[in-house]
């Protein structure tokens, strides 16, 4: 899909083919460069994951995602709890982000550490290029690609397809959730950020396990990504003070408070969904 996106960049955004290298290294000065890159990311990222999941479900497993059931299991009260869980998760994850960003390797692995740091710097450069919005149009495109499409596509594939398979293969729902979260984090190919991203994947996994609805992890993923995009844009407008490169922006006390909020939120979320299922079974038996 990203290949198709690249082929469409020239006719849609009038960017010459000889500028493609600078575009995909975050060094393009073309006025349409950021929109073009976001367009390619949308096709090659979120949409590609979504289509891959559809292919697996329809043609490999010959199954159905059962959207009617997914929607039936959704409640707006659950969405409020999902928001609470994500607020706590974001606060606690800030502590993990800071720790993971400052991991020191043993001397014998200093070469590997240098390679990983260089890769992280490249990734950060690309992130800054993608989110350094010059206007409202680019900001909205960023919300669409980084927030909506990434949240929809990645959750459809990882929680909707991979997690149930790993649950089935291992015979343990928790192992399935954490293995899926590990793979979810690993495919981003960034060590400095691996553990906080894995935690997020696990949060999304438990939201799906306890509810039976993909709508919750999709919404949580969109909330997480969109929150960052909004903060970056507000920082550029001078409305808030937020540096995407800073990792120590939350104190330990607030991070631990976030952990408590996250755990309690997931507990109540689980209980509410269990109560809903129990009430439905009682109604069926009457």
C-alpha positions as CSV (number, residue, x, y, z in Angstrom):
1,X,0.0,0.0,0.0
2,X,2.8,2.4,0.7
3,X,4.2,1.7,-2.7
4,X,0.9,2.8,-4.2
5,X,1.0,5.9,-2.0
6,X,4.5,6.8,-3.3
7,X,3.4,6.4,-6.9
8,X,0.4,8.8,-6.2
9,X,2.6,11.4,-4.6
10,X,3.7,13.0,-7.8
11,X,0.3,13.4,-9.5
12,X,-1.5,14.4,-6.3
13,X,1.1,16.7,-4.6
14,X,3.3,17.7,-7.6
15,X,6.5,16.5,-5.9
16,X,9.2,15.5,-8.4
17,X,10.5,11.9,-8.2
18,X,14.0,13.1,-7.6
19,X,12.8,14.7,-4.3
20,X,11.4,11.4,-2.9
21,X,14.6,10.6,-1.0
22,X,14.6,13.9,0.9
23,X,10.8,13.5,1.5
24,X,11.2,10.1,3.2
25,X,14.2,11.2,5.3
26,X,12.3,14.2,6.7
27,X,14.5,16.7,4.9
28,X,12.1,17.9,2.2
29,X,11.5,21.6,1.8
30,X,8.6,21.2,-0.6
31,X,5.5,23.0,0.6
32,X,3.4,19.9,0.0
33,X,6.0,17.6,1.5
34,X,4.4,17.0,4.9
35,X,0.9,16.4,3.5
36,X,2.4,14.0,0.9
37,X,4.3,12.1,3.6
38,X,1.2,11.8,5.8
39,X,-0.7,10.6,2.8
40,X,1.8,7.8,2.2
41,X,1.9,6.9,5.9
42,X,-1.9,6.7,6.0
43,X,-1.9,4.2,3.1
44,X,1.2,2.3,4.2
45,X,0.4,2.2,7.9
46,X,-3.2,2.2,9.2
47,X,-5.0,1.3,5.9
48,X,-2.5,-1.4,5.1
49,X,-2.9,-3.0,8.6
50,X,-6.7,-2.8,8.2
51,X,-6.7,-4.5,4.8
52,X,-4.2,-7.2,6.0
53,X,-6.5,-8.0,8.8
54,X,-9.5,-8.2,6.4
55,X,-7.6,-10.6,4.1
56,X,-6.7,-12.9,7.1
57,X,-10.2,-12.9,8.4
58,X,-12.0,-13.4,5.1
59,X,-9.7,-15.5,3.0
60,X,-7.4,-17.3,5.4
61,X,-9.6,-17.9,8.4
62,X,-12.8,-17.7,6.4
63,X,-14.4,-16.0,9.4
64,X,-16.3,-12.8,10.3
65,X,-15.3,-10.0,12.6
66,X,-19.0,-9.9,13.7
67,X,-19.4,-6.1,13.9
68,X,-23.0,-6.4,15.1
69,X,-21.7,-8.2,18.2
70,X,-18.8,-5.7,18.6
71,X,-21.3,-2.8,18.5
72,X,-23.7,-4.7,20.8
73,X,-21.0,-5.1,23.4
74,X,-20.2,-1.3,23.4
75,X,-21.6,1.1,26.0
76,X,-20.9,4.8,26.3
77,X,-20.3,4.3,30.0
78,X,-17.5,2.0,29.0
79,X,-16.1,4.7,26.8
80,X,-15.8,7.0,29.8
81,X,-14.0,4.3,31.7
82,X,-11.7,3.8,28.7
83,X,-10.8,7.5,28.8
84,X,-10.1,7.2,32.6
85,X,-7.8,4.2,31.9
86,X,-6.0,6.0,29.2
87,X,-5.4,9.1,31.4
88,X,-3.9,6.8,34.1
89,X,-1.9,4.9,31.5
90,X,-0.5,8.0,29.9
91,X,0.7,9.3,33.3
92,X,2.3,6.1,34.3
93,X,3.7,5.5,30.8
94,X,5.6,8.8,31.1
95,X,7.7,7.1,33.8
96,X,8.4,4.1,31.6
97,X,9.2,6.4,28.6
98,X,11.8,8.2,30.7
99,X,13.4,5.0,32.0
100,X,13.4,3.3,28.6
101,X,14.9,6.4,26.9
102,X,17.8,6.4,29.4
103,X,18.7,2.6,29.4
104,X,22.4,2.1,29.5
105,X,23.9,-1.0,27.8
106,X,27.0,-2.8,29.2
107,X,30.3,-1.8,27.7
108,X,30.5,-4.9,25.6
109,X,27.2,-3.9,23.9
110,X,28.2,-0.3,23.4
111,X,28.2,-0.7,19.6
112,X,24.6,-2.0,19.6
113,X,23.6,0.9,21.9
114,X,25.1,3.4,19.4
115,X,23.2,1.8,16.5
116,X,19.9,1.8,18.4
117,X,20.4,5.5,19.5
118,X,21.2,6.5,15.9
119,X,18.0,4.7,14.7
120,X,16.1,6.5,17.5
121,X,17.4,9.9,16.4
122,X,16.3,9.1,12.8
123,X,12.9,8.1,14.0
124,X,12.5,11.2,16.1
125,X,13.6,13.3,13.2
126,X,10.8,11.8,11.1
127,X,8.3,12.2,13.9
128,X,9.2,15.9,14.2
129,X,8.9,16.4,10.5
130,X,5.5,14.7,10.4
131,X,4.1,16.7,13.3
132,X,5.6,20.1,12.7
133,X,2.3,21.3,11.2
134,X,2.4,24.6,9.4
135,X,-1.4,25.0,9.1
136,X,-4.8,23.6,10.3
137,X,-5.0,21.4,7.2
138,X,-1.8,19.6,8.0
139,X,-2.9,19.3,11.6
140,X,-6.2,17.7,10.6
141,X,-4.4,15.4,8.2
142,X,-2.1,14.4,11.1
143,X,-5.1,13.6,13.3
144,X,-6.6,11.5,10.5
145,X,-3.4,9.5,9.8
146,X,-1.6,9.3,13.1
147,X,-4.8,9.2,15.2
148,X,-7.7,7.6,13.4
149,X,-6.1,5.4,10.7
150,X,-3.3,4.1,12.9
151,X,-5.7,3.4,15.7
152,X,-8.2,1.6,13.5
153,X,-5.8,-0.4,11.4
154,X,-3.4,-1.5,14.1
155,X,-6.1,-2.5,16.5
156,X,-8.1,-4.4,13.8
157,X,-5.0,-6.5,13.1
158,X,-3.3,-6.9,16.5
159,X,-6.2,-7.1,18.9
160,X,-8.9,-8.2,16.4
161,X,-6.8,-10.9,14.7
162,X,-3.5,-11.7,16.4
163,X,-4.6,-11.6,20.0
164,X,-7.4,-14.1,19.7
165,X,-5.1,-16.5,17.8
166,X,-2.4,-16.3,20.4
167,X,-5.0,-16.7,23.1
168,X,-6.2,-19.9,21.3
169,X,-2.7,-21.2,20.7
170,X,-1.4,-20.6,24.2
171,X,-4.6,-21.4,26.0
172,X,-4.1,-18.4,28.2
173,X,-5.8,-15.0,27.6
174,X,-3.1,-13.0,29.5
175,X,-0.2,-14.7,27.6
176,X,-2.0,-13.9,24.4
177,X,-2.4,-10.2,25.4
178,X,1.2,-9.7,26.4
179,X,2.6,-11.7,23.4
180,X,0.5,-9.5,21.1
181,X,1.6,-6.4,22.9
182,X,5.3,-7.5,22.5
183,X,4.9,-8.0,18.8
184,X,2.9,-4.8,18.4
185,X,5.8,-2.9,20.0
186,X,8.5,-4.8,18.2
187,X,7.1,-4.0,14.7
188,X,7.8,-0.3,15.3
189,X,11.6,-1.2,15.4
190,X,12.4,1.2,18.2
191,X,14.1,0.0,21.3
192,X,13.9,3.4,23.1
193,X,10.2,3.3,23.5
194,X,9.7,-0.5,23.3
195,X,8.4,-1.0,26.9
196,X,6.0,1.9,27.1
197,X,4.6,0.9,23.7
198,X,4.2,-2.7,24.9
199,X,2.3,-1.5,28.0
200,X,-0.1,0.5,25.8
201,X,-0.6,-2.7,23.7
202,X,-1.4,-4.6,26.8
203,X,-3.9,-2.0,28.0
204,X,-5.7,-2.2,24.6
205,X,-5.6,-6.0,24.9
206,X,-7.3,-6.0,28.3
207,X,-10.0,-3.6,27.1
208,X,-10.8,-6.0,24.3
209,X,-10.7,-9.1,26.5
210,X,-13.0,-7.7,29.2
211,X,-15.5,-6.2,26.8
212,X,-15.6,-8.3,23.7
213,X,-15.7,-5.1,21.6
214,X,-12.9,-3.8,19.4
215,X,-14.4,-0.4,19.6
216,X,-12.8,0.2,23.0
217,X,-9.2,-0.5,22.1
218,X,-9.6,1.4,18.8
219,X,-11.0,4.3,20.7
220,X,-8.2,4.1,23.3
221,X,-5.5,3.9,20.6
222,X,-7.0,7.0,18.8
223,X,-7.2,8.9,22.2
224,X,-3.5,8.1,22.9
225,X,-2.2,9.1,19.4
226,X,-4.5,12.1,19.0
227,X,-3.6,13.5,22.4
228,X,0.1,13.6,21.4
229,X,-0.7,15.2,18.1
230,X,-2.9,17.9,19.7
231,X,-0.2,18.7,22.3
232,X,2.5,19.0,19.6
233,X,0.3,21.4,17.6
234,X,-0.8,23.5,20.7
235,X,2.9,23.8,21.6
236,X,3.7,25.2,18.2
237,X,0.9,27.7,18.6
238,X,2.4,28.7,22.0
239,X,-0.7,27.5,23.9
240,X,1.1,24.9,26.0
241,X,4.6,23.9,26.9
242,X,5.3,20.5,25.4
243,X,8.5,19.1,24.0
244,X,8.1,15.8,22.2
245,X,11.8,15.0,22.8
246,X,11.6,15.5,26.6
247,X,11.0,12.3,28.5
248,X,10.9,13.5,32.1
249,X,7.7,15.6,32.0
250,X,5.8,13.8,34.7
251,X,6.9,13.4,38.3
252,X,7.1,10.0,40.0
253,X,4.2,10.8,42.3
254,X,2.0,11.6,39.4
255,X,3.1,8.6,37.5
256,X,2.3,6.3,40.4
257,X,-1.1,8.1,40.7
258,X,-1.6,7.3,37.1
259,X,-0.8,3.6,37.7
260,X,-3.4,3.5,40.5
261,X,-6.0,5.2,38.2
262,X,-5.2,2.8,35.4
263,X,-5.5,-0.3,37.6
264,X,-8.8,0.8,39.2
265,X,-10.2,1.9,35.8
266,X,-9.5,-1.5,34.3
267,X,-10.9,-3.2,37.3
268,X,-14.2,-1.2,37.2
269,X,-14.3,-1.7,33.4
270,X,-14.0,-5.4,33.8
271,X,-16.7,-5.5,36.5
272,X,-19.1,-3.4,34.5
273,X,-18.8,-5.5,31.4
274,X,-19.1,-8.7,33.5
275,X,-22.3,-7.3,35.1
276,X,-23.7,-6.5,31.7
277,X,-23.1,-10.1,30.5
278,X,-24.6,-11.5,33.7
279,X,-27.7,-9.4,33.3
280,X,-28.1,-10.5,29.7
281,X,-27.9,-14.2,30.7
282,X,-30.4,-13.6,33.5
283,X,-32.8,-11.9,31.0
284,X,-32.4,-14.8,28.6
285,X,-33.3,-17.3,31.4
286,X,-36.5,-15.5,32.4
